[in-house]
Structure formats: C-alpha cells, structure tokens
C-alpha cells in the first residue's frame, strides 16, 4: 500500500494538492468520509476532470451537523455539499436513520446505508488481550462499562444517576472509558451521589475491547447518535448491551430483548431498569456476533463496490 500524505491540516488547503494528485495518480476509486472532506474531494474531482468513481460517506446525524441557522459555517457546508454531491457515484451513511434524514433534507434519494467497518479479525483478537483492572478480575460484583468522549450529548450523567438508583437495590459498579470537557461535572456528580468507590472515570485506555469482553453489561446512554461504533464493538466482544433508543443507530442493531435492551432517552430510571434486565437475562454471545455481521469487513466492502458497479 502506498500512503500519500498531503501535508495540510486545513481541508480547504488540501484541495489544490488533491487536484494535482488526481491528475497524476489517476485513481480508479476514491472513498471519502465526513461532509467537509466529501465536499473537498468532490470539488477536486470536478476541477481536475478526474474519471475516478467517488463514494462519499456521511457519518453524523444531519440535524446535529447542520443547525437551522442560515449563513453559519455549517450552513454553507450544507449548501456546498448539496451542490457538489451530484459528482458522487455513491452517497452513503453509517445508519438508515442518518440516510433517511439526508434524503429528506437534500432531496437526493441516492443516500443509502452502508455501515462502518467495525468487526475485523484483528479487532476480534484484541478482545482476549490481558486486562489487569481489579474490578474485572475478581468477579464479585457485576461491572458495567461505558465508553466515549465525555460530552453532554453522551448522557453519562444519566448513566451515573442510574447507577446510584441501582445501588439502592443491588451491588453494581461502573467503569467509564474516555476523556472530555464534562469530566469535572461528572466527578462532582459522582461525589454528590457518594459513588466514588463504585464509579471510575478511567480515562482513555489502549484497548477498550478487553474491557468490553469482560464486563457484564455495556451501556450506551447517548441523547443522539449516527451509528455508535462503540456499541458494535461491545457486541462483537460478547457484552450484553443496554442502549438508549435515540434518533438513529441503536434500534438498527438491537432487537429489544433479543440482541440487547433498548430504553428511552434521558431517563435514568428506565436506564436502571434496562440494566437490571440485562444483568438478569444476558444475551447469548452467538446472537450478538450474528447481530453485528453487517459491520464485518467483507460485507461492508462488498456493499461499497456494488454501489460503484464494480462487482
């Protein structure tokens, strides 16, 4: 594999160099992801006259990506993307919910769902790597795991409140993986609820998959998502998931009671009840593996090439 580094940190500065690359390298296929990069790639293809087939993937929920206010940076990106999208040979989104919103907002019915590649042989091997965390080695108390940037949209405050409620009825612990600006607020909440010995903000870790493979339950508490890779990773690792039934993503991979448990958004009591269901009736790991088959490498690649007419 030949890796070409364009050496530009700003997407707008990348365009002239990518135009030159398209003219010199003459690639047959270009894959891009995220709309600011999709727009840059499509502009470069139009200007260069490239004959490459281009597949542009949108990764986030458009109502979050493109606020309603006019003349903002994101508004201009939306207008630009609508203009240049006609050059794309395929327009994909990471979930059906995201694709439906793009079709509705843009009027372009070519937007279809092709998931991210999440499950690969190397990723599956990492699940079994050694983990020395004491909460995952003694097995005396059920341990929950959650992961993601510490942002308000992830609903980790709701999760922490659900743990406080659960602990009134049974022993349980939570390990939260990730960093972000909400850490001080979450730490204060943990103190206020007297959970310092039962909730750990572990920060960023080298191998989250090892945690997923040993936890009793994985919890996704987000207010909204596109398609949360971390949920798929946890299911791939054989961890029973509990997820909020947000705008898109979780309900497309979790059949409630069959491949996990879905709960309402922003409701710590419902989340606690969902976690109790998961602890009482864990999902068979074989059912979880089958549920994430659409995220395996060969399946996703075949879908992309089929859309481009290369199969």
C-alpha positions as CSV (number, residue, x, y, z in Angstrom):
1,X,0.0,0.0,0.0
2,X,1.3,3.4,-1.0
3,X,0.3,6.2,1.5
4,X,0.3,9.7,0.2
5,X,0.4,12.5,2.9
6,X,-0.9,15.8,1.6
7,X,0.7,17.7,4.5
8,X,-2.1,20.1,5.0
9,X,-4.1,20.5,8.3
10,X,-6.9,22.5,6.8
11,X,-9.3,20.8,4.4
12,X,-9.5,23.9,2.1
13,X,-5.7,24.0,1.8
14,X,-5.8,20.3,0.8
15,X,-7.9,20.9,-2.3
16,X,-5.1,22.1,-4.7
17,X,-2.8,19.3,-3.7
18,X,-5.6,16.7,-4.2
19,X,-6.4,18.1,-7.6
20,X,-2.8,17.5,-8.6
21,X,-2.9,14.0,-7.1
22,X,-6.0,13.1,-9.1
23,X,-4.3,14.3,-12.3
24,X,-1.1,12.5,-11.7
25,X,-2.1,9.3,-9.9
26,X,-5.3,8.7,-11.9
27,X,-7.0,6.6,-9.2
28,X,-10.0,4.4,-10.2
29,X,-11.9,4.8,-7.0
30,X,-11.9,7.4,-4.2
31,X,-13.6,6.9,-0.8
32,X,-14.1,9.8,1.4
33,X,-15.8,10.3,4.8
34,X,-17.4,13.2,6.6
35,X,-19.0,16.0,4.7
36,X,-16.2,18.6,4.9
37,X,-13.9,16.1,3.3
38,X,-16.5,14.8,0.9
39,X,-17.0,18.3,-0.4
40,X,-13.3,18.9,-0.8
41,X,-12.8,15.6,-2.7
42,X,-15.8,16.2,-5.0
43,X,-14.6,19.8,-5.8
44,X,-11.2,18.4,-6.6
45,X,-12.7,15.8,-8.8
46,X,-14.8,18.3,-10.7
47,X,-11.9,20.8,-11.2
48,X,-9.4,18.1,-12.2
49,X,-11.8,16.3,-14.6
50,X,-11.0,13.0,-12.8
51,X,-12.8,9.9,-14.0
52,X,-12.5,8.2,-10.7
53,X,-15.6,6.7,-9.1
54,X,-16.2,8.5,-5.9
55,X,-18.0,7.2,-2.8
56,X,-18.8,9.8,-0.2
57,X,-19.9,8.7,3.3
58,X,-21.7,10.9,5.8
59,X,-21.1,9.9,9.4
60,X,-23.2,12.1,11.7
61,X,-26.9,12.9,12.1
62,X,-27.5,15.9,9.8
63,X,-29.9,17.8,12.1
64,X,-26.9,18.0,14.5
65,X,-24.3,18.6,11.9
66,X,-26.3,21.3,10.1
67,X,-28.1,23.6,12.6
68,X,-31.1,25.5,11.2
69,X,-29.5,29.0,11.4
70,X,-28.5,30.5,8.0
71,X,-25.2,31.9,6.9
72,X,-23.2,29.8,9.5
73,X,-20.2,27.8,8.6
74,X,-22.1,24.6,8.8
75,X,-25.0,26.1,6.7
76,X,-22.5,27.0,3.9
77,X,-21.0,23.5,4.1
78,X,-24.5,22.0,3.7
79,X,-25.2,24.2,0.6
80,X,-21.9,23.4,-0.9
81,X,-22.3,19.6,-0.3
82,X,-25.8,19.7,-2.0
83,X,-24.2,21.4,-5.0
84,X,-21.2,19.1,-5.5
85,X,-22.9,15.8,-4.4
86,X,-24.1,15.3,-8.0
87,X,-20.5,14.3,-8.9
88,X,-20.5,11.4,-6.4
89,X,-21.1,8.0,-7.8
90,X,-22.3,6.8,-4.4
91,X,-23.6,8.6,-1.3
92,X,-23.6,6.5,1.8
93,X,-24.5,7.0,5.5
94,X,-23.5,4.9,8.5
95,X,-27.1,4.2,9.6
96,X,-30.5,4.0,8.0
97,X,-31.7,6.8,10.3
98,X,-28.9,9.1,9.1
99,X,-29.6,8.2,5.4
100,X,-33.3,8.9,5.8
101,X,-32.5,12.4,7.2
102,X,-30.1,13.1,4.3
103,X,-32.7,12.0,1.8
104,X,-35.3,14.2,3.4
105,X,-33.1,17.3,3.8
106,X,-31.3,17.2,0.4
107,X,-34.0,15.6,-1.7
108,X,-31.3,13.3,-3.1
109,X,-32.7,9.8,-2.9
110,X,-29.3,8.2,-3.6
111,X,-28.3,8.3,0.1
112,X,-28.2,4.7,1.3
113,X,-27.0,3.0,4.5
114,X,-23.6,1.3,4.4
115,X,-22.2,0.7,7.9
116,X,-18.7,1.4,9.1
117,X,-16.3,-1.5,9.2
118,X,-16.1,-2.3,12.9
119,X,-15.6,-6.0,13.2
120,X,-12.3,-7.3,11.7
121,X,-10.2,-10.3,12.6
122,X,-7.6,-8.1,14.3
123,X,-10.2,-6.4,16.4
124,X,-11.8,-9.6,17.5
125,X,-8.3,-10.9,18.6
126,X,-7.9,-7.9,20.8
127,X,-10.9,-8.8,22.9
128,X,-8.9,-11.6,24.5
129,X,-5.9,-9.4,25.4
130,X,-4.9,-9.4,29.1
131,X,-6.6,-6.9,31.4
132,X,-5.3,-6.3,34.9
133,X,-8.1,-4.0,36.2
134,X,-9.2,-5.4,39.6
135,X,-12.9,-4.9,39.0
136,X,-12.7,-7.2,36.0
137,X,-10.6,-9.9,37.7
138,X,-12.5,-10.6,41.0
139,X,-16.0,-11.0,39.5
140,X,-17.6,-10.5,42.9
141,X,-19.7,-7.5,41.8
142,X,-21.4,-7.0,38.4
143,X,-19.5,-4.4,36.4
144,X,-20.9,-2.1,33.8
145,X,-18.8,-0.4,31.2
146,X,-19.4,2.6,29.0
147,X,-17.1,4.5,26.6
148,X,-16.9,7.7,24.6
149,X,-15.9,11.3,24.8
150,X,-17.1,12.9,28.0
151,X,-19.6,15.2,26.4
152,X,-23.1,16.3,27.4
153,X,-24.6,14.6,24.4
154,X,-23.4,11.2,25.6
155,X,-25.7,11.3,28.6
156,X,-23.1,9.9,31.1
157,X,-24.7,12.0,33.9
158,X,-27.9,10.0,33.3
159,X,-25.9,6.8,33.5
160,X,-24.2,7.7,36.7
161,X,-27.6,8.6,38.2
162,X,-28.9,5.2,37.1
163,X,-26.0,3.5,38.9
164,X,-26.9,5.4,42.1
165,X,-30.5,4.1,41.8
166,X,-29.4,0.6,41.1
167,X,-27.1,0.5,44.1
168,X,-30.2,1.1,46.3
169,X,-31.3,-2.4,45.3
170,X,-28.1,-4.4,44.4
171,X,-24.3,-4.2,44.2
172,X,-23.0,-2.8,40.9
173,X,-20.0,-0.9,39.6
174,X,-19.3,1.3,36.5
175,X,-16.2,1.9,34.6
176,X,-16.4,4.8,32.2
177,X,-13.7,4.9,29.4
178,X,-12.9,8.2,27.7
179,X,-11.9,11.8,28.3
180,X,-13.6,15.2,27.6
181,X,-14.7,18.5,28.9
182,X,-17.5,17.0,31.0
183,X,-15.0,15.3,33.4
184,X,-15.2,17.9,36.2
185,X,-19.0,17.9,36.2
186,X,-19.2,14.1,36.2
187,X,-16.6,13.9,39.0
188,X,-18.7,16.3,41.1
189,X,-21.8,14.3,40.4
190,X,-20.1,11.1,41.5
191,X,-19.1,12.8,44.7
192,X,-22.5,14.2,45.3
193,X,-24.1,10.7,44.9
194,X,-21.5,9.1,47.1
195,X,-20.3,6.8,44.3
196,X,-16.6,7.4,44.5
197,X,-15.9,3.7,45.3
198,X,-18.3,2.4,42.7
199,X,-17.8,4.6,39.6
200,X,-14.4,5.1,38.0
201,X,-13.6,7.5,35.2
202,X,-10.8,5.5,33.7
203,X,-9.8,8.0,31.0
204,X,-8.5,6.9,27.7
205,X,-7.3,3.3,27.6
206,X,-5.2,1.4,25.0
207,X,-7.6,-1.4,24.4
208,X,-11.3,-0.8,25.2
209,X,-12.2,-4.1,23.7
210,X,-10.6,-6.0,26.6
211,X,-12.9,-4.1,28.9
212,X,-15.9,-4.9,26.8
213,X,-15.1,-8.6,26.7
214,X,-15.0,-8.8,30.5
215,X,-17.9,-6.5,31.5
216,X,-21.3,-7.8,32.5
217,X,-23.1,-5.1,30.6
218,X,-22.2,-2.4,28.1
219,X,-24.3,0.8,28.4
220,X,-24.8,3.5,25.8
221,X,-26.7,6.5,27.3
222,X,-26.5,9.0,24.4
223,X,-29.1,11.6,23.6
224,X,-28.4,11.0,19.9
225,X,-26.0,9.1,17.6
226,X,-25.3,8.4,14.0
227,X,-24.2,4.8,14.4
228,X,-22.2,4.3,17.5
229,X,-19.1,2.2,16.7
230,X,-18.5,1.6,20.4
231,X,-21.9,-0.2,20.7
232,X,-20.9,-2.5,17.8
233,X,-17.5,-3.2,19.3
234,X,-19.1,-4.2,22.6
235,X,-21.5,-6.6,21.0
236,X,-18.6,-8.0,18.9
237,X,-16.8,-8.6,22.2
238,X,-19.8,-10.6,23.5
239,X,-21.0,-8.0,26.0
240,X,-24.8,-7.6,26.6
241,X,-25.8,-4.1,25.5
242,X,-28.3,-1.6,27.0
243,X,-28.8,1.4,24.8
244,X,-31.0,4.5,24.6
245,X,-33.4,4.3,21.7
246,X,-32.1,7.6,20.2
247,X,-32.8,9.0,16.8
248,X,-30.7,6.5,14.8
249,X,-28.3,3.7,15.4
250,X,-29.1,1.5,18.4
251,X,-32.5,0.3,17.2
252,X,-31.0,-0.7,13.9
253,X,-28.7,-3.3,15.5
254,X,-30.5,-4.1,18.8
255,X,-33.8,-6.1,18.8
256,X,-35.1,-5.4,22.3
257,X,-34.9,-8.5,24.4
258,X,-33.2,-10.5,21.6
259,X,-29.9,-8.8,20.9
260,X,-29.8,-6.3,23.8
261,X,-32.1,-3.9,25.6
262,X,-33.4,-0.5,24.5
263,X,-34.6,2.2,26.8
264,X,-36.0,5.8,26.5
265,X,-33.5,8.7,26.1
266,X,-32.7,10.9,29.1
267,X,-34.5,8.7,31.7
268,X,-32.2,7.4,34.5
269,X,-35.0,5.2,36.0
270,X,-35.7,3.5,32.7
271,X,-31.9,3.1,32.1
272,X,-31.6,1.4,35.6
273,X,-34.4,-0.9,34.7
274,X,-32.8,-1.8,31.4
275,X,-29.5,-2.6,33.1
276,X,-31.4,-4.8,35.6
277,X,-33.0,-6.7,32.7
278,X,-29.6,-7.2,31.1
279,X,-28.0,-8.5,34.3
280,X,-30.9,-10.9,34.9
281,X,-31.0,-12.1,31.3
282,X,-27.7,-11.7,29.5
283,X,-27.7,-12.1,25.7
284,X,-26.0,-15.2,24.2
285,X,-22.7,-14.1,22.6
286,X,-23.5,-16.0,19.4
287,X,-26.6,-13.9,19.0
288,X,-24.5,-10.8,19.5
289,X,-22.0,-11.9,16.9
290,X,-24.7,-12.5,14.3
291,X,-26.2,-9.1,15.0
292,X,-23.0,-7.3,14.1
293,X,-22.3,-9.4,10.9
294,X,-23.3,-6.3,8.7
295,X,-20.4,-4.5,10.2
296,X,-17.8,-7.0,9.2
297,X,-15.1,-6.1,6.7
298,X,-16.1,-8.3,3.8
299,X,-19.7,-7.3,4.0
300,X,-19.1,-3.6,4.0
301,X,-16.5,-3.6,1.2
302,X,-18.8,-5.7,-1.0
303,X,-21.6,-3.1,-0.5
304,X,-19.4,-0.2,-1.4
305,X,-18.1,-1.8,-4.6
306,X,-21.6,-3.0,-5.5
307,X,-22.8,0.6,-5.3
308,X,-20.0,1.7,-7.6
309,X,-20.8,-1.0,-10.1
310,X,-17.5,-2.8,-9.6
311,X,-18.9,-6.3,-8.9
